[in-house]
Amino acid sequence: MAANGRRGPYICGIDAALDVVSGKWKGLILWELEEHRVRRFAELRRALPGVSEKMLTQHLREMEADDLVVRTVYAEVPPRVEYTLTAHGRALNEALGPLGAWGSDRIRREGRELVDHADAAAMPRP
């Protein structure tokens, strides 16, 4: 296993890409940061109903190690921490765009509905 916890070696580029976005929340974190550019931890947590503080922290640390997000800490009381996408993270979002379009088409084919972002944020946490 690599020093950063990744498994490698990879069979192909898709294998390497999926390793970086593995986990239920990483794609949604990428999407949220693309939509809003800058988010504080609590804002991300509210926008992702069902994510635990521990899991969000873990995913953000992994994404920072993978150069997908930048964590900026401001020396204030109380401390303020903000997350933004790196150029590498924005490029990954562009690459995931066709996958998202495929998923939206699948939702329509199955007669399901997309949950509005505001409605998703208002969903109760388990």
C-alpha positions in Angstrom: 0.0 0.0 0.0 1.3 3.5 -0.8 2.3 5.9 1.9 -0.9 7.9 1.4 -3.1 4.8 2.0 -3.9 4.2 -1.7 -3.6 0.7 -2.9 -1.9 0.9 -6.4 -0.4 -0.3 -8.6 -3.2 0.4 -11.0 -4.5 -1.7 -13.9 -5.7 1.3 -15.9 -6.5 5.0 -15.5 -10.1 4.3 -14.5 -8.8 2.2 -11.6 -6.6 5.1 -10.4 -9.4 7.6 -10.9 -11.9 5.5 -8.9 -9.4 5.1 -6.1 -9.3 8.9 -5.7 -13.1 9.3 -5.7 -13.9 6.1 -3.8 -16.3 6.5 -0.9 -19.9 7.6 -0.8 -19.2 11.3 -0.1 -16.3 12.4 -2.2 -18.2 13.0 -5.4 -20.8 15.0 -3.5 -18.1 17.0 -1.8 -16.5 17.8 -5.2 -20.0 18.8 -6.5 -20.7 21.0 -3.5 -17.4 22.8 -3.8 -17.9 23.3 -7.6 -21.3 24.8 -6.9 -20.2 27.1 -4.1 -16.5 27.5 -4.6 -15.7 28.0 -0.9 -17.3 26.1 2.0 -16.7 25.9 5.7 -16.8 22.5 7.3 -20.3 23.0 8.9 -21.6 24.3 5.5 -20.4 21.1 3.9 -21.9 18.9 6.6 -25.3 20.7 6.3 -25.3 20.3 2.5 -24.6 16.5 2.7 -27.4 15.0 4.8 -26.4 11.7 6.4 -22.6 12.3 6.4 -21.0 12.0 9.9 -18.5 14.5 11.1 -15.9 11.7 11.3 -16.5 10.6 7.7 -16.5 14.1 6.3 -13.2 14.8 8.1 -11.7 11.6 6.8 -12.8 12.3 3.2 -11.6 15.9 3.3 -8.2 14.8 4.6 -7.9 12.2 1.8 -9.0 14.7 -0.8 -6.4 17.2 0.5 -3.7 14.5 0.4 -4.8 13.8 -3.2 -4.5 17.5 -4.1 -8.2 17.8 -4.8 -9.0 20.4 -2.1 -7.2 23.1 -0.2 -7.9 23.6 3.5 -7.3 27.1 4.6 -7.2 27.9 8.4 -7.7 31.5 9.5 -6.2 32.6 12.8 -9.4 33.9 14.3 -11.3 33.2 17.4 -13.1 30.9 16.9 -10.9 29.5 14.2 -12.3 29.5 10.7 -11.5 26.7 8.2 -12.5 26.9 4.6 -12.2 24.3 1.8 -11.9 25.1 -1.9 -11.1 23.0 -5.0 -7.7 22.9 -6.5 -7.1 23.0 -10.2 -6.7 19.3 -10.0 -10.1 19.0 -8.2 -11.8 21.2 -10.8 -10.3 19.0 -13.6 -11.7 15.9 -11.9 -15.1 17.5 -11.7 -14.9 18.1 -15.5 -14.0 14.5 -16.0 -16.9 13.4 -13.8 -19.4 15.5 -15.7 -20.2 12.8 -18.3 -20.7 10.3 -15.5 -23.1 12.6 -13.8 -25.0 13.0 -17.1 -25.2 9.3 -17.4 -26.5 9.0 -13.9 -29.2 11.7 -14.5 -30.3 9.8 -17.6 -30.5 6.6 -15.6 -32.7 8.3 -13.0 -35.0 9.4 -15.7 -35.1 6.0 -17.4 -36.1 4.4 -14.1 -38.8 7.0 -13.5 -37.2 8.3 -10.4 -36.7 11.9 -9.3 -33.6 14.0 -8.6 -33.8 15.5 -5.2 -33.4 19.3 -5.3 -30.3 20.5 -3.5 -32.2 22.6 -1.0 -34.5 19.7 -0.3 -31.5 17.4 0.2 -30.0 19.8 2.7 -33.2 19.9 4.7 -33.4 16.1 5.0 -33.1 14.7 8.5 -29.9 13.1 9.5 -29.9 9.5 10.6 
